Amino acid sequence: MTTSFDTLLERLAAASKAEQPAIVGDIASGLASRTTSDAANEQLQKDKQTFLRQCEALLGPSTEILSQQGKKAAVEEDSDHDGDKEGQETLNLQTAILKALLRIILQDAKTTDMLLLEGDLYPTVLKLASAYAPEVSTSKSKSEQQAAAQEKDSNATTSHQKNNNLKPLVVIVLAKAFELTTNKVKVQDRSATIVLEDVGSDKIKIRAAGFQSLSTITQADLKIGCAMLNKEGLLAEIMDCIELEPEQIQVILAETLSAACADAKTRSTIGLHCSDFLKSIVHQGSTKNQHLKGAAAVALTKISLAEAQQDPSVGTAGLGGGAAAGGGAAGATGLGGAGNEEELARLFSKLLKDDKNDSTEGVQLNAVEGLAYASIQPKVKEMIATDKLLMLSLFRLAEQTKSSPLKYGLITIFNNITAFKKRLSAEQEQMQKLKKMAGAMPQQGSGGTKKSLLEEDDSENPLEAEAAVTKRNVALAKLGMMPAIHALVQQGSETIRQAVAQTIRNLVTPQETRGLLVQQGVVRILIPLSQKSNVEATKSAATQALAKISITLDPRLTFKNQRLVELVKPFIWLLDSTDQLCQFESLMALTNLGSTGDVAVLSLIVTENGIEKMENLQFSEHALVRRAATEALCNMIFFEPVFEAYSDPKRAKNKIHLLLALCDVEDFMTKRAASGALAVLSTSEAVCEMILAQERGLEILQGLITLGIVPRETEQEEGGEDSKKKKKPSTPSSKVDPETQAIEEVLGDQETVIDHEAAVARMDELRHRGAECIKNMVKIGGKAMCQQIAQRGGAHQLAALAQKSTNEAVRYCAMEALLAMRDQGVQIQ
């Protein structure tokens, strides 16, 4: 192996640039294969030492290649076609070296320490991030700078594209090296030494490389980057002369500061030393550079949010961490809280609507990131959603971009502006009140009162109310949001897919948006998310959105071809959720699927244990979940395998007992579903016998034909002064809990009006089902069963029903039962 390794190094030195990447790959593969076994063995330990020596031998040539070729490429950049070819070969070789280093540092921590702490490889790799950056202009006049920038535009674009290809790989290599090093303190000290030496140079190109190195380190490891920024005197020294630096350097610094604001301590330091500089860029018009203005505005937004102690509730962590961790620079910068975010949001909006910035990814990314942070504020949400031109610009950007950071920023904005306020349980509400009271109490040593975080929140803001969010969501649906959402989910990360699922769930929550979104193709997005995602939050949100659609729209029209079948597994999976609203909506969706009569759908519900899960939810503590489970089962009773399972005396006694018990509850819709299921099942002789064998089985059925529901006077009393108004299902508690309230809102118009006419109609529904059960029992059960029913007063009750009911179907069913009893020899007076 030693000879082979030496030979490869010799070949690397002698080969042409076009051949060198393949040789580098062979060297990396050979080295990686040396540490795949247990190093405890003496021979393998020797091999490991050989591996380390060979890695050290490779670092020298790698450093030389990276540094020399990088410089040469910068010269060749402005040459002819041959120079372009040479530059591409250089880039390929540098990429191969970086990939080889990545493979090597993954093998052994000592190689990582060698890379970071010994020799010149580490600073050389750092400088690669800026090796192809556009040349920093030294012109003092802004007009001269702009003219120079236009003159070198084509060359700068080419070099920037190459740099974009190389820089992410540099960040990946360094991130893994920082993670695996055994001596983070020494690595941090050396990083600071490298950066400070370059930043303090009197040569502008070296200073630019130093600022870029600081940015690269911060991206690779936020802790190391923040430690350097927190170094005493560093930011103060930088700020003393930053306004004299070219705008390219200012952009790099502003973006670095924005990223570092994810750390509370660093955010405080930045707020203390850099706020004046950032505000001069954003508010005082000191520059026309939109990229710089956007980067500075993002940093200001993060600092301002920390000052206002606002907690980003949706999605912003992925854009650089929670902005609310700690108090930040509260009081130090005077940025003005929420009002400042509105002003900054208007700037981001202007940048995104400006056609000149359409092809400038840096400007777009900063503007989108800034809006993503600012959009946690209710006023900013409303501003974004009501600005049609801005929303169309965001939609267009979503459809065009392939950048993952841009995609995530856009879906975070959409998620924030469509999100409904989280419902608090009674206990959480009480705790919130107590915290507010505690926060409003005078603080020791303070002359005034201090507002708590919860007092400053937007829980009672009218722009966060359900009506306001619904209005925004309806407007976005009408604007045609789905093509943008569809583009974002394509080849998006799992984090983006999760945010997409949550956004769509928000959008379909109002019933009036569902038809529009289906027309725009929302189903094509949701079904893959509900089936293929391995992340529970993504799958749950997508499935819940599909359930909401299935509840209000005809599944046969909404989900054509095989898509009805595709819904079954996600809906049954959602039944296992601990969220009762998810359980309820999934049960209602399965009820509608069962009503289609599609054999493939019904069969899959059975084979996927859907029946067992529905039965389990009949024991739910929540009355509305019990109701939905019973309704879903009622629709499944018509399916032969389910009917047979409920007709088997060996397996179904407890099932029949539960259905009878649910026929005797107060909730009308639960009672109707359970009695409907028994009406179908009572065509089985075994079920009739099981009903009669129950202690109160016949009594409950007789209760249906004699009373049916609560007395009309009680219902009118519950209806209040205007009993014709719609009435939500009542609950035993004096205050409706949030889950019940959410479920009742899902019901919407499905609850009937409670007045005299409706009460009679409800009573007839229950009487009809009870009469149908008794009719089947006397027809199928024979004379003995007829006599038992008659002895318990069943004949008299049926006769009274046949005489007094105004419903023809009820009278006919009662008469059929009486005739069957007479045919069995029962005397009827």
HELIX and SHEET records of a PDB file:
HELIX    1   1 THR A    2  ALA A   14  1                                  13    
HELIX    2   2 GLN A   20  ALA A   32  1                                  13    
HELIX    3   3 SER A   33  THR A   35  5                                   3    
HELIX    4   4 GLU A   42  GLU A   76  1                                  35    
HELIX    5   5 HIS A   81  ILE A  105  1                                  25    
HELIX    6   6 ALA A  109  LEU A  117  1                                   9    
HELIX    7   7 LEU A  121  ALA A  131  1                                  11    
HELIX    8   8 LYS A  142  GLU A  151  1                                  10    
HELIX    9   9 ASP A  153  LEU A  180  1                                  28    
HELIX   10  10 LYS A  184  VAL A  199  1                                  16    
HELIX   11  11 ILE A  204  ALA A  220  1                                  17    
HELIX   12  12 LEU A  222  LEU A  229  1                                   8    
HELIX   13  13 LEU A  234  CYS A  241  1                                   8    
HELIX   14  14 ILE A  242  LEU A  244  5                                   3    
HELIX   15  15 GLU A  247  ALA A  260  1                                  14    
HELIX   16  16 ALA A  264  VAL A  282  1                                  19    
HELIX   17  17 GLN A  290  GLU A  307  1                                  18    
HELIX   18  18 THR A  316  LEU A  319  5                                   4    
HELIX   19  19 ALA A  338  LYS A  353  1                                  16    
HELIX   20  20 ASP A  355  ASN A  357  5                                   3    
HELIX   21  21 GLU A  361  ALA A  374  1                                  14    
HELIX   22  22 PRO A  378  THR A  386  1                                   9    
HELIX   23  23 LYS A  388  GLN A  400  1                                  13    
HELIX   24  24 SER A  404  THR A  418  1                                  15    
HELIX   25  25 ALA A  426  ALA A  440  1                                  15    
HELIX   26  26 PRO A  462  GLU A  464  5                                   3    
HELIX   27  27 GLU A  466  LEU A  479  1                                  14    
HELIX   28  28 MET A  482  VAL A  489  1                                   8    
HELIX   29  29 GLU A  494  VAL A  508  1                                  15    
HELIX   30  30 GLN A  511  GLN A  519  1                                   9    
HELIX   31  31 VAL A  522  LYS A  532  1                                  11    
HELIX   32  32 GLU A  536  THR A  552  1                                  17    
HELIX   33  33 PRO A  555  THR A  558  1                                   4    
HELIX   34  34 ARG A  563  LEU A  574  1                                  12    
HELIX   35  35 GLN A  580  SER A  595  1                                  16    
HELIX   36  36 VAL A  599  THR A  607  1                                   9    
HELIX   37  37 GLY A  610  LEU A  617  1                                   8    
HELIX   38  38 ALA A  623  MET A  636  1                                  14    
HELIX   39  39 GLU A  640  SER A  647  1                                   8    
HELIX   40  40 PRO A  649  LEU A  662  1                                  14    
HELIX   41  41 PHE A  668  LEU A  681  1                                  14    
HELIX   42  42 GLU A  685  ALA A  693  1                                   9    
HELIX   43  43 GLY A  697  THR A  706  1                                  10    
HELIX   44  44 ARG A  712  GLY A  719  1                                   8    
HELIX   45  45 PRO A  738  LEU A  747  1                                  10    
HELIX   46  46 GLY A  748  GLN A  750  5                                   3    
HELIX   47  47 HIS A  756  ILE A  780  1                                  25    
HELIX   48  48 GLY A  782  GLN A  791  1                                  10    
HELIX   49  49 GLY A  794  LYS A  804  1                                  11    
HELIX   50  50 GLU A  808  ASP A  823  1                                  16    
END                                                                             
